[in-house]
Amino acid sequence: MHKIINNLVLIEKNLKEKLNNNNIPIIIAVSKTFPMSEILPLINHGHEHFGENKVQEALEKWTIVKDDFNHIKLHMIGGLQTNKVKNVIKLFDYIHSLDSLRLAEKISIEQKKINRSLKIFIQVNIGEEDQKLGIEIKNLENFYEICVKKLDLDIIGLMCLPPKNKDNTEYFSKMKDLASKIGVKQLSMGMSADYIQASNLGSTFIRVGSNIFGERFKKS
């Protein structure tokens, strides 16, 4: 078995054991920076969900591949600029980083142009950090209402990036409460270091990169 496939299988086994086979989250294989030669073994294995954070890199890697493998679901997990939205709508299936009204309005416009609707997560500034993007907790309900009722976006859940070097239990638990409060069922939270913790607290999508692919390819 290819080492990358083996890594994925081990993560799936770990989730089933820790969660007693209940409410197993979807694993997004975060393939950013990795060439398609490293990703193809997972595709051929049947894995569906992949994450990228750079639009241009994703276009170069996935445009043809997605046509050849129509089971693939591509997730935009990085910060998204409005001038990149048009290409994201065409290629991706999910956006995990809706963090402003301006971006929401642009997504709505571009989706209507080509009659395509992506599944979207609102990024929440769960740690209330000045330097981090995301909708403030106090503004979340109103922002959600605007996105759904005025802009006709398919908001399926919430995403967070908790503060570094802290116990994330508090933040994951708060995210679960916020999702319940506004009435969404999906939570995108947890990465290689804390995906079990996040899954135990209700995550439905985990974003795992290094635990699957190993150390990232760095451009010289």
mmCIF file of the C-alpha atoms, coordinates in Angstrom:
data_MODEL
# 
_entry.id   MODEL 
# 
loop_
_atom_site.group_PDB 
_atom_site.id 
_atom_site.type_symbol 
_atom_site.label_atom_id 
_atom_site.label_alt_id 
_atom_site.label_comp_id 
_atom_site.label_asym_id 
_atom_site.label_entity_id 
_atom_site.label_seq_id 
_atom_site.pdbx_PDB_ins_code 
_atom_site.Cartn_x 
_atom_site.Cartn_y 
_atom_site.Cartn_z 
_atom_site.occupancy 
_atom_site.B_iso_or_equiv 
_atom_site.pdbx_formal_charge 
_atom_site.auth_seq_id 
_atom_site.auth_comp_id 
_atom_site.auth_asym_id 
_atom_site.auth_atom_id 
_atom_site.pdbx_PDB_model_num 
ATOM 1   C CA . MET A 1 1   ? 0.000   0.000  0.000   1.00 0.00 ? 1   MET A CA 1 
ATOM 2   C CA . HIS A 1 2   ? 1.285   3.469  -0.893  1.00 0.00 ? 2   HIS A CA 1 
ATOM 3   C CA . LYS A 1 3   ? 2.471   5.356  2.208   1.00 0.00 ? 3   LYS A CA 1 
ATOM 4   C CA . ILE A 1 4   ? 0.024   8.230  1.631   1.00 0.00 ? 4   ILE A CA 1 
ATOM 5   C CA . ILE A 1 5   ? -2.916  5.836  1.365   1.00 0.00 ? 5   ILE A CA 1 
ATOM 6   C CA . ASN A 1 6   ? -1.673  4.055  4.477   1.00 0.00 ? 6   ASN A CA 1 
ATOM 7   C CA . ASN A 1 7   ? -1.578  7.379  6.345   1.00 0.00 ? 7   ASN A CA 1 
ATOM 8   C CA . LEU A 1 8   ? -5.186  8.083  5.373   1.00 0.00 ? 8   LEU A CA 1 
ATOM 9   C CA . VAL A 1 9   ? -6.314  4.602  6.398   1.00 0.00 ? 9   VAL A CA 1 
ATOM 10  C CA . LEU A 1 10  ? -4.636  5.032  9.794   1.00 0.00 ? 10  LEU A CA 1 
ATOM 11  C CA . ILE A 1 11  ? -6.457  8.333  10.340  1.00 0.00 ? 11  ILE A CA 1 
ATOM 12  C CA . GLU A 1 12  ? -9.778  6.739  9.397   1.00 0.00 ? 12  GLU A CA 1 
ATOM 13  C CA . LYS A 1 13  ? -9.087  3.863  11.799  1.00 0.00 ? 13  LYS A CA 1 
ATOM 14  C CA . ASN A 1 14  ? -8.129  6.279  14.572  1.00 0.00 ? 14  ASN A CA 1 
ATOM 15  C CA . LEU A 1 15  ? -11.344 8.235  14.117  1.00 0.00 ? 15  LEU A CA 1 
ATOM 16  C CA . LYS A 1 16  ? -13.496 5.116  14.213  1.00 0.00 ? 16  LYS A CA 1 
ATOM 17  C CA . GLU A 1 17  ? -11.792 3.896  17.395  1.00 0.00 ? 17  GLU A CA 1 
ATOM 18  C CA . LYS A 1 18  ? -11.897 7.238  19.218  1.00 0.00 ? 18  LYS A CA 1 
ATOM 19  C CA . LEU A 1 19  ? -15.474 8.028  18.184  1.00 0.00 ? 19  LEU A CA 1 
ATOM 20  C CA . ASN A 1 20  ? -16.845 4.481  18.455  1.00 0.00 ? 20  ASN A CA 1 
ATOM 21  C CA . ASN A 1 21  ? -17.887 4.622  14.786  1.00 0.00 ? 21  ASN A CA 1 
ATOM 22  C CA . ASN A 1 22  ? -20.304 7.462  15.549  1.00 0.00 ? 22  ASN A CA 1 
ATOM 23  C CA . ASN A 1 23  ? -20.469 10.712 13.568  1.00 0.00 ? 23  ASN A CA 1 
ATOM 24  C CA . ILE A 1 24  ? -17.205 10.224 11.695  1.00 0.00 ? 24  ILE A CA 1 
ATOM 25  C CA . PRO A 1 25  ? -16.211 13.522 10.039  1.00 0.00 ? 25  PRO A CA 1 
ATOM 26  C CA . ILE A 1 26  ? -15.294 13.917 6.389   1.00 0.00 ? 26  ILE A CA 1 
ATOM 27  C CA . ILE A 1 27  ? -11.531 14.057 5.904   1.00 0.00 ? 27  ILE A CA 1 
ATOM 28  C CA . ILE A 1 28  ? -10.338 16.863 3.658   1.00 0.00 ? 28  ILE A CA 1 
ATOM 29  C CA . ALA A 1 29  ? -6.877  15.888 2.402   1.00 0.00 ? 29  ALA A CA 1 
ATOM 30  C CA . VAL A 1 30  ? -5.096  19.235 2.342   1.00 0.00 ? 30  VAL A CA 1 
ATOM 31  C CA . SER A 1 31  ? -3.061  18.924 -0.828  1.00 0.00 ? 31  SER A CA 1 
ATOM 32  C CA . LYS A 1 32  ? -1.786  22.505 -1.061  1.00 0.00 ? 32  LYS A CA 1 
ATOM 33  C CA . THR A 1 33  ? 1.836   22.735 -2.301  1.00 0.00 ? 33  THR A CA 1 
ATOM 34  C CA . PHE A 1 34  ? 1.904   19.045 -3.253  1.00 0.00 ? 34  PHE A CA 1 
ATOM 35  C CA . PRO A 1 35  ? 2.223   18.034 -6.919  1.00 0.00 ? 35  PRO A CA 1 
ATOM 36  C CA . MET A 1 36  ? -0.432  15.890 -8.543  1.00 0.00 ? 36  MET A CA 1 
ATOM 37  C CA . SER A 1 37  ? 1.964   12.933 -8.541  1.00 0.00 ? 37  SER A CA 1 
ATOM 38  C CA . GLU A 1 38  ? 1.625   12.870 -4.738  1.00 0.00 ? 38  GLU A CA 1 
ATOM 39  C CA . ILE A 1 39  ? -2.142  13.298 -4.834  1.00 0.00 ? 39  ILE A CA 1 
ATOM 40  C CA . LEU A 1 40  ? -3.077  10.730 -7.509  1.00 0.00 ? 40  LEU A CA 1 
ATOM 41  C CA . PRO A 1 41  ? -2.643  7.701  -5.226  1.00 0.00 ? 41  PRO A CA 1 
ATOM 42  C CA . LEU A 1 42  ? -5.434  9.054  -2.997  1.00 0.00 ? 42  LEU A CA 1 
ATOM 43  C CA . ILE A 1 43  ? -7.627  9.838  -6.000  1.00 0.00 ? 43  ILE A CA 1 
ATOM 44  C CA . ASN A 1 44  ? -7.176  6.339  -7.385  1.00 0.00 ? 44  ASN A CA 1 
ATOM 45  C CA . HIS A 1 45  ? -7.885  4.968  -3.903  1.00 0.00 ? 45  HIS A CA 1 
ATOM 46  C CA . GLY A 1 46  ? -11.281 6.674  -4.133  1.00 0.00 ? 46  GLY A CA 1 
ATOM 47  C CA . HIS A 1 47  ? -10.798 9.579  -1.753  1.00 0.00 ? 47  HIS A CA 1 
ATOM 48  C CA . GLU A 1 48  ? -13.210 12.405 -2.586  1.00 0.00 ? 48  GLU A CA 1 
ATOM 49  C CA . HIS A 1 49  ? -12.358 15.535 -0.614  1.00 0.00 ? 49  HIS A CA 1 
ATOM 50  C CA . PHE A 1 50  ? -9.261  17.683 -1.184  1.00 0.00 ? 50  PHE A CA 1 
ATOM 51  C CA . GLY A 1 51  ? -8.307  21.134 0.095   1.00 0.00 ? 51  GLY A CA 1 
ATOM 52  C CA . GLU A 1 52  ? -6.351  23.949 -1.525  1.00 0.00 ? 52  GLU A CA 1 
ATOM 53  C CA . ASN A 1 53  ? -5.605  27.479 -0.345  1.00 0.00 ? 53  ASN A CA 1 
ATOM 54  C CA . LYS A 1 54  ? -4.142  29.140 -3.459  1.00 0.00 ? 54  LYS A CA 1 
ATOM 55  C CA . VAL A 1 55  ? -6.460  29.698 -6.404  1.00 0.00 ? 55  VAL A CA 1 
ATOM 56  C CA . GLN A 1 56  ? -3.834  29.782 -9.142  1.00 0.00 ? 56  GLN A CA 1 
ATOM 57  C CA . GLU A 1 57  ? -2.139  26.623 -7.863  1.00 0.00 ? 57  GLU A CA 1 
ATOM 58  C CA . ALA A 1 58  ? -5.500  24.869 -7.715  1.00 0.00 ? 58  ALA A CA 1 
ATOM 59  C CA . LEU A 1 59  ? -6.381  25.887 -11.273 1.00 0.00 ? 59  LEU A CA 1 
ATOM 60  C CA . GLU A 1 60  ? -3.103  24.482 -12.564 1.00 0.00 ? 60  GLU A CA 1 
ATOM 61  C CA . LYS A 1 61  ? -3.417  21.218 -10.640 1.00 0.00 ? 61  LYS A CA 1 
ATOM 62  C CA . TRP A 1 62  ? -7.108  20.411 -10.708 1.00 0.00 ? 62  TRP A CA 1 
ATOM 63  C CA . THR A 1 63  ? -8.830  21.811 -13.817 1.00 0.00 ? 63  THR A CA 1 
ATOM 64  C CA . ILE A 1 64  ? -8.181  18.775 -16.005 1.00 0.00 ? 64  ILE A CA 1 
ATOM 65  C CA . VAL A 1 65  ? -8.073  16.243 -13.178 1.00 0.00 ? 65  VAL A CA 1 
ATOM 66  C CA . LYS A 1 66  ? -11.561 17.168 -11.959 1.00 0.00 ? 66  LYS A CA 1 
ATOM 67  C CA . ASP A 1 67  ? -12.929 16.526 -15.431 1.00 0.00 ? 67  ASP A CA 1 
ATOM 68  C CA . ASP A 1 68  ? -11.326 13.077 -15.434 1.00 0.00 ? 68  ASP A CA 1 
ATOM 69  C CA . PHE A 1 69  ? -12.397 12.185 -11.869 1.00 0.00 ? 69  PHE A CA 1 
ATOM 70  C CA . ASN A 1 70  ? -15.879 13.579 -11.356 1.00 0.00 ? 70  ASN A CA 1 
ATOM 71  C CA . HIS A 1 71  ? -16.179 12.178 -7.822  1.00 0.00 ? 71  HIS A CA 1 
ATOM 72  C CA . ILE A 1 72  ? -13.694 14.747 -6.502  1.00 0.00 ? 72  ILE A CA 1 
ATOM 73  C CA . LYS A 1 73  ? -14.918 17.554 -4.242  1.00 0.00 ? 73  LYS A CA 1 
ATOM 74  C CA . LEU A 1 74  ? -12.547 20.504 -3.984  1.00 0.00 ? 74  LEU A CA 1 
ATOM 75  C CA . HIS A 1 75  ? -12.488 22.738 -0.910  1.00 0.00 ? 75  HIS A CA 1 
ATOM 76  C CA . MET A 1 76  ? -11.185 26.306 -0.818  1.00 0.00 ? 76  MET A CA 1 
ATOM 77  C CA . ILE A 1 77  ? -9.718  26.483 2.674   1.00 0.00 ? 77  ILE A CA 1 
ATOM 78  C CA . GLY A 1 78  ? -7.564  29.611 2.440   1.00 0.00 ? 78  GLY A CA 1 
ATOM 79  C CA . GLY A 1 79  ? -8.298  33.295 2.549   1.00 0.00 ? 79  GLY A CA 1 
ATOM 80  C CA . LEU A 1 80  ? -10.196 34.340 -0.563  1.00 0.00 ? 80  LEU A CA 1 
ATOM 81  C CA . GLN A 1 81  ? -9.831  37.683 -2.357  1.00 0.00 ? 81  GLN A CA 1 
ATOM 82  C CA . THR A 1 82  ? -12.794 39.028 -4.293  1.00 0.00 ? 82  THR A CA 1 
ATOM 83  C CA . ASN A 1 83  ? -10.818 39.152 -7.547  1.00 0.00 ? 83  ASN A CA 1 
ATOM 84  C CA . LYS A 1 84  ? -10.319 35.370 -7.334  1.00 0.00 ? 84  LYS A CA 1 
ATOM 85  C CA . VAL A 1 85  ? -13.962 34.470 -6.743  1.00 0.00 ? 85  VAL A CA 1 
ATOM 86  C CA . LYS A 1 86  ? -14.880 33.954 -10.403 1.00 0.00 ? 86  LYS A CA 1 
ATOM 87  C CA . ASN A 1 87  ? -12.333 31.157 -10.807 1.00 0.00 ? 87  ASN A CA 1 
ATOM 88  C CA . VAL A 1 88  ? -13.219 29.608 -7.455  1.00 0.00 ? 88  VAL A CA 1 
ATOM 89  C CA . ILE A 1 89  ? -16.891 29.339 -8.402  1.00 0.00 ? 89  ILE A CA 1 
ATOM 90  C CA . LYS A 1 90  ? -15.985 27.480 -11.586 1.00 0.00 ? 90  LYS A CA 1 
ATOM 91  C CA . LEU A 1 91  ? -13.554 24.982 -10.027 1.00 0.00 ? 91  LEU A CA 1 
ATOM 92  C CA . PHE A 1 92  ? -14.324 24.456 -6.341  1.00 0.00 ? 92  PHE A CA 1 
ATOM 93  C CA . ASP A 1 93  ? -17.276 22.797 -4.624  1.00 0.00 ? 93  ASP A CA 1 
ATOM 94  C CA . TYR A 1 94  ? -16.885 24.246 -1.107  1.00 0.00 ? 94  TYR A CA 1 
ATOM 95  C CA . ILE A 1 95  ? -15.636 27.518 0.383   1.00 0.00 ? 95  ILE A CA 1 
ATOM 96  C CA . HIS A 1 96  ? -14.502 27.421 4.018   1.00 0.00 ? 96  HIS A CA 1 
ATOM 97  C CA . SER A 1 97  ? -13.409 31.039 4.375   1.00 0.00 ? 97  SER A CA 1 
ATOM 98  C CA . LEU A 1 98  ? -16.334 33.427 3.927   1.00 0.00 ? 98  LEU A CA 1 
ATOM 99  C CA . ASP A 1 99  ? -15.204 36.268 6.157   1.00 0.00 ? 99  ASP A CA 1 
ATOM 100 C CA . SER A 1 100 ? -16.815 39.507 4.953   1.00 0.00 ? 100 SER A CA 1 
ATOM 101 C CA . LEU A 1 101 ? -19.977 40.962 3.449   1.00 0.00 ? 101 LEU A CA 1 
ATOM 102 C CA . ARG A 1 102 ? -18.029 42.201 0.423   1.00 0.00 ? 102 ARG A CA 1 
ATOM 103 C CA . LEU A 1 103 ? -16.863 38.658 -0.301  1.00 0.00 ? 103 LEU A CA 1 
ATOM 104 C CA . ALA A 1 104 ? -20.368 37.265 0.224   1.00 0.00 ? 104 ALA A CA 1 
ATOM 105 C CA . GLU A 1 105 ? -21.803 39.759 -2.258  1.00 0.00 ? 105 GLU A CA 1 
ATOM 106 C CA . LYS A 1 106 ? -19.161 38.895 -4.849  1.00 0.00 ? 106 LYS A CA 1 
ATOM 107 C CA . ILE A 1 107 ? -19.771 35.147 -4.463  1.00 0.00 ? 107 ILE A CA 1 
ATOM 108 C CA . SER A 1 108 ? -23.508 35.706 -4.910  1.00 0.00 ? 108 SER A CA 1 
ATOM 109 C CA . ILE A 1 109 ? -22.986 37.712 -8.110  1.00 0.00 ? 109 ILE A CA 1 
ATOM 110 C CA . GLU A 1 110 ? -20.552 35.240 -9.688  1.00 0.00 ? 110 GLU A CA 1 
ATOM 111 C CA . GLN A 1 111 ? -22.656 32.192 -8.808  1.00 0.00 ? 111 GLN A CA 1 
ATOM 112 C CA . LYS A 1 112 ? -25.717 33.661 -10.486 1.00 0.00 ? 112 LYS A CA 1 
ATOM 113 C CA . LYS A 1 113 ? -23.725 34.392 -13.642 1.00 0.00 ? 113 LYS A CA 1 
ATOM 114 C CA . ILE A 1 114 ? -23.039 30.699 -14.270 1.00 0.00 ? 114 ILE A CA 1 
ATOM 115 C CA . ASN A 1 115 ? -25.937 29.199 -12.287 1.00 0.00 ? 115 ASN A CA 1 
ATOM 116 C CA . ARG A 1 116 ? -23.653 27.294 -9.920  1.00 0.00 ? 116 ARG A CA 1 
ATOM 117 C CA . SER A 1 117 ? -23.982 27.162 -6.131  1.00 0.00 ? 117 SER A CA 1 
ATOM 118 C CA . LEU A 1 118 ? -21.123 26.207 -3.817  1.00 0.00 ? 118 LEU A CA 1 
ATOM 119 C CA . LYS A 1 119 ? -21.506 24.948 -0.275  1.00 0.00 ? 119 LYS A CA 1 
ATOM 120 C CA . ILE A 1 120 ? -20.126 27.608 2.052   1.00 0.00 ? 120 ILE A CA 1 
ATOM 121 C CA . PHE A 1 121 ? -18.778 27.866 5.593   1.00 0.00 ? 121 PHE A CA 1 
ATOM 122 C CA . ILE A 1 122 ? -18.658 31.183 7.430   1.00 0.00 ? 122 ILE A CA 1 
ATOM 123 C CA . GLN A 1 123 ? -15.250 31.717 9.007   1.00 0.00 ? 123 GLN A CA 1 
ATOM 124 C CA . VAL A 1 124 ? -15.678 32.766 12.629  1.00 0.00 ? 124 VAL A CA 1 
ATOM 125 C CA . ASN A 1 125 ? -13.037 34.701 14.557  1.00 0.00 ? 125 ASN A CA 1 
ATOM 126 C CA . ILE A 1 126 ? -13.598 32.369 17.467  1.00 0.00 ? 126 ILE A CA 1 
ATOM 127 C CA . GLY A 1 127 ? -10.616 33.605 19.486  1.00 0.00 ? 127 GLY A CA 1 
ATOM 128 C CA . GLU A 1 128 ? -11.586 37.248 18.935  1.00 0.00 ? 128 GLU A CA 1 
ATOM 129 C CA . GLU A 1 129 ? -8.064  37.985 17.715  1.00 0.00 ? 129 GLU A CA 1 
ATOM 130 C CA . ASP A 1 130 ? -7.337  41.378 16.164  1.00 0.00 ? 130 ASP A CA 1 
ATOM 131 C CA . GLN A 1 131 ? -4.939  39.944 13.581  1.00 0.00 ? 131 GLN A CA 1 
ATOM 132 C CA . LYS A 1 132 ? -7.152  37.075 12.431  1.00 0.00 ? 132 LYS A CA 1 
ATOM 133 C CA . LEU A 1 133 ? -9.818  37.141 9.730   1.00 0.00 ? 133 LEU A CA 1 
ATOM 134 C CA . GLY A 1 134 ? -13.352 35.982 10.351  1.00 0.00 ? 134 GLY A CA 1 
ATOM 135 C CA . ILE A 1 135 ? -16.779 37.234 11.368  1.00 0.00 ? 135 ILE A CA 1 
ATOM 136 C CA . GLU A 1 136 ? -16.982 38.451 14.946  1.00 0.00 ? 136 GLU A CA 1 
ATOM 137 C CA . ILE A 1 137 ? -19.175 36.340 17.190  1.00 0.00 ? 137 ILE A CA 1 
ATOM 138 C CA . LYS A 1 138 ? -21.446 39.287 18.013  1.00 0.00 ? 138 LYS A CA 1 
ATOM 139 C CA . ASN A 1 139 ? -22.144 39.844 14.301  1.00 0.00 ? 139 ASN A CA 1 
ATOM 140 C CA . LEU A 1 140 ? -22.554 36.201 13.279  1.00 0.00 ? 140 LEU A CA 1 
ATOM 141 C CA . GLU A 1 141 ? -26.342 35.840 13.410  1.00 0.00 ? 141 GLU A CA 1 
ATOM 142 C CA . ASN A 1 142 ? -26.977 39.001 11.409  1.00 0.00 ? 142 ASN A CA 1 
ATOM 143 C CA . PHE A 1 143 ? -24.296 38.102 8.856   1.00 0.00 ? 143 PHE A CA 1 
ATOM 144 C CA . TYR A 1 144 ? -25.766 34.622 8.421   1.00 0.00 ? 144 TYR A CA 1 
ATOM 145 C CA . GLU A 1 145 ? -29.258 36.066 7.838   1.00 0.00 ? 145 GLU A CA 1 
ATOM 146 C CA . ILE A 1 146 ? -27.963 38.453 5.162   1.00 0.00 ? 146 ILE A CA 1 
ATOM 147 C CA . CYS A 1 147 ? -26.057 35.671 3.382   1.00 0.00 ? 147 CYS A CA 1 
ATOM 148 C CA . VAL A 1 148 ? -29.009 33.303 3.306   1.00 0.00 ? 148 VAL A CA 1 
ATOM 149 C CA . LYS A 1 149 ? -32.001 35.597 2.852   1.00 0.00 ? 149 LYS A CA 1 
ATOM 150 C CA . LYS A 1 150 ? -30.620 38.497 0.808   1.00 0.00 ? 150 LYS A CA 1 
ATOM 151 C CA . LEU A 1 151 ? -27.733 36.906 -1.096  1.00 0.00 ? 151 LEU A CA 1 
ATOM 152 C CA . ASP A 1 152 ? -29.184 33.395 -1.479  1.00 0.00 ? 152 ASP A CA 1 
ATOM 153 C CA . LEU A 1 153 ? -25.949 31.662 -0.437  1.00 0.00 ? 153 LEU A CA 1 
ATOM 154 C CA . ASP A 1 154 ? -25.907 28.007 0.603   1.00 0.00 ? 154 ASP A CA 1 
ATOM 155 C CA . ILE A 1 155 ? -24.392 28.444 4.061   1.00 0.00 ? 155 ILE A CA 1 
ATOM 156 C CA . ILE A 1 156 ? -23.982 24.935 5.422   1.00 0.00 ? 156 ILE A CA 1 
ATOM 157 C CA . GLY A 1 157 ? -21.805 25.594 8.448   1.00 0.00 ? 157 GLY A CA 1 
ATOM 158 C CA . LEU A 1 158 ? -19.066 27.410 10.344  1.00 0.00 ? 158 LEU A CA 1 
ATOM 159 C CA . MET A 1 159 ? -15.273 27.218 10.207  1.00 0.00 ? 159 MET A CA 1 
ATOM 160 C CA . CYS A 1 160 ? -12.643 28.341 12.685  1.00 0.00 ? 160 CYS A CA 1 
ATOM 161 C CA . LEU A 1 161 ? -8.903  28.628 13.184  1.00 0.00 ? 161 LEU A CA 1 
ATOM 162 C CA . PRO A 1 162 ? -8.424  28.714 16.967  1.00 0.00 ? 162 PRO A CA 1 
ATOM 163 C CA . PRO A 1 163 ? -5.598  30.713 18.558  1.00 0.00 ? 163 PRO A CA 1 
ATOM 164 C CA . LYS A 1 164 ? -2.237  28.980 18.425  1.00 0.00 ? 164 LYS A CA 1 
ATOM 165 C CA . ASN A 1 165 ? -0.640  27.377 21.476  1.00 0.00 ? 165 ASN A CA 1 
ATOM 166 C CA . LYS A 1 166 ? -3.871  27.163 23.441  1.00 0.00 ? 166 LYS A CA 1 
ATOM 167 C CA . ASP A 1 167 ? -6.226  24.388 24.495  1.00 0.00 ? 167 ASP A CA 1 
ATOM 168 C CA . ASN A 1 168 ? -8.732  24.326 21.648  1.00 0.00 ? 168 ASN A CA 1 
ATOM 169 C CA . THR A 1 169 ? -11.457 22.505 23.603  1.00 0.00 ? 169 THR A CA 1 
ATOM 170 C CA . GLU A 1 170 ? -13.074 25.784 24.660  1.00 0.00 ? 170 GLU A CA 1 
ATOM 171 C CA . TYR A 1 171 ? -13.112 27.129 21.103  1.00 0.00 ? 171 TYR A CA 1 
ATOM 172 C CA . PHE A 1 172 ? -14.422 23.943 19.491  1.00 0.00 ? 172 PHE A CA 1 
ATOM 173 C CA . SER A 1 173 ? -17.179 23.734 22.087  1.00 0.00 ? 173 SER A CA 1 
ATOM 174 C CA . LYS A 1 174 ? -18.111 27.367 21.477  1.00 0.00 ? 174 LYS A CA 1 
ATOM 175 C CA . MET A 1 175 ? -18.268 26.725 17.730  1.00 0.00 ? 175 MET A CA 1 
ATOM 176 C CA . LYS A 1 176 ? -20.682 23.853 18.295  1.00 0.00 ? 176 LYS A CA 1 
ATOM 177 C CA . ASP A 1 177 ? -22.933 26.142 20.346  1.00 0.00 ? 177 ASP A CA 1 
ATOM 178 C CA . LEU A 1 178 ? -22.818 28.885 17.694  1.00 0.00 ? 178 LEU A CA 1 
ATOM 179 C CA . ALA A 1 179 ? -23.733 26.439 14.919  1.00 0.00 ? 179 ALA A CA 1 
ATOM 180 C CA . SER A 1 180 ? -26.704 25.226 16.929  1.00 0.00 ? 180 SER A CA 1 
ATOM 181 C CA . LYS A 1 181 ? -27.779 28.789 17.682  1.00 0.00 ? 181 LYS A CA 1 
ATOM 182 C CA . ILE A 1 182 ? -27.973 29.903 14.047  1.00 0.00 ? 182 ILE A CA 1 
ATOM 183 C CA . GLY A 1 183 ? -29.235 26.542 12.802  1.00 0.00 ? 183 GLY A CA 1 
ATOM 184 C CA . VAL A 1 184 ? -26.425 25.070 10.686  1.00 0.00 ? 184 VAL A CA 1 
ATOM 185 C CA . LYS A 1 185 ? -25.291 21.455 10.952  1.00 0.00 ? 185 LYS A CA 1 
ATOM 186 C CA . GLN A 1 186 ? -21.746 21.447 9.585   1.00 0.00 ? 186 GLN A CA 1 
ATOM 187 C CA . LEU A 1 187 ? -18.527 22.408 11.373  1.00 0.00 ? 187 LEU A CA 1 
ATOM 188 C CA . SER A 1 188 ? -15.141 22.701 9.685   1.00 0.00 ? 188 SER A CA 1 
ATOM 189 C CA . MET A 1 189 ? -12.594 22.508 12.481  1.00 0.00 ? 189 MET A CA 1 
ATOM 190 C CA . GLY A 1 190 ? -9.605  20.423 13.432  1.00 0.00 ? 190 GLY A CA 1 
ATOM 191 C CA . MET A 1 191 ? -6.335  19.810 11.631  1.00 0.00 ? 191 MET A CA 1 
ATOM 192 C CA . SER A 1 192 ? -3.485  17.313 11.871  1.00 0.00 ? 192 SER A CA 1 
ATOM 193 C CA . ALA A 1 193 ? -2.645  18.154 15.485  1.00 0.00 ? 193 ALA A CA 1 
ATOM 194 C CA . ASP A 1 194 ? -6.164  18.311 16.928  1.00 0.00 ? 194 ASP A CA 1 
ATOM 195 C CA . TYR A 1 195 ? -8.596  16.504 14.618  1.00 0.00 ? 195 TYR A CA 1 
ATOM 196 C CA . ILE A 1 196 ? -9.621  13.967 17.276  1.00 0.00 ? 196 ILE A CA 1 
ATOM 197 C CA . GLN A 1 197 ? -10.336 16.707 19.774  1.00 0.00 ? 197 GLN A CA 1 
ATOM 198 C CA . ALA A 1 198 ? -12.375 18.623 17.189  1.00 0.00 ? 198 ALA A CA 1 
ATOM 199 C CA . SER A 1 199 ? -14.261 15.498 16.103  1.00 0.00 ? 199 SER A CA 1 
ATOM 200 C CA . ASN A 1 200 ? -15.222 14.724 19.685  1.00 0.00 ? 200 ASN A CA 1 
ATOM 201 C CA . LEU A 1 201 ? -16.747 18.190 19.896  1.00 0.00 ? 201 LEU A CA 1 
ATOM 202 C CA . GLY A 1 202 ? -18.861 17.963 16.774  1.00 0.00 ? 202 GLY A CA 1 
ATOM 203 C CA . SER A 1 203 ? -16.623 18.654 13.787  1.00 0.00 ? 203 SER A CA 1 
ATOM 204 C CA . THR A 1 204 ? -18.065 17.254 10.565  1.00 0.00 ? 204 THR A CA 1 
ATOM 205 C CA . PHE A 1 205 ? -15.146 18.229 8.294   1.00 0.00 ? 205 PHE A CA 1 
ATOM 206 C CA . ILE A 1 206 ? -11.505 17.971 9.360   1.00 0.00 ? 206 ILE A CA 1 
ATOM 207 C CA . ARG A 1 207 ? -8.649  19.492 7.361   1.00 0.00 ? 207 ARG A CA 1 
ATOM 208 C CA . VAL A 1 208 ? -5.655  17.157 7.457   1.00 0.00 ? 208 VAL A CA 1 
ATOM 209 C CA . GLY A 1 209 ? -2.455  17.761 5.528   1.00 0.00 ? 209 GLY A CA 1 
ATOM 210 C CA . SER A 1 210 ? 0.873   16.757 7.051   1.00 0.00 ? 210 SER A CA 1 
ATOM 211 C CA . ASN A 1 211 ? -0.527  13.631 8.707   1.00 0.00 ? 211 ASN A CA 1 
ATOM 212 C CA . ILE A 1 212 ? -1.436  12.372 5.237   1.00 0.00 ? 212 ILE A CA 1 
ATOM 213 C CA . PHE A 1 213 ? 1.172   13.801 2.882   1.00 0.00 ? 213 PHE A CA 1 
ATOM 214 C CA . GLY A 1 214 ? 4.097   14.426 5.214   1.00 0.00 ? 214 GLY A CA 1 
ATOM 215 C CA . GLU A 1 215 ? 6.237   17.544 5.129   1.00 0.00 ? 215 GLU A CA 1 
ATOM 216 C CA . ARG A 1 216 ? 5.091   20.166 2.659   1.00 0.00 ? 216 ARG A CA 1 
ATOM 217 C CA . PHE A 1 217 ? 6.826   20.858 -0.616  1.00 0.00 ? 217 PHE A CA 1 
ATOM 218 C CA . LYS A 1 218 ? 8.419   24.279 -0.329  1.00 0.00 ? 218 LYS A CA 1 
ATOM 219 C CA . LYS A 1 219 ? 9.021   26.391 -3.393  1.00 0.00 ? 219 LYS A CA 1 
ATOM 220 C CA . SER A 1 220 ? 12.602  27.577 -3.687  1.00 0.00 ? 220 SER A CA 1 
# 
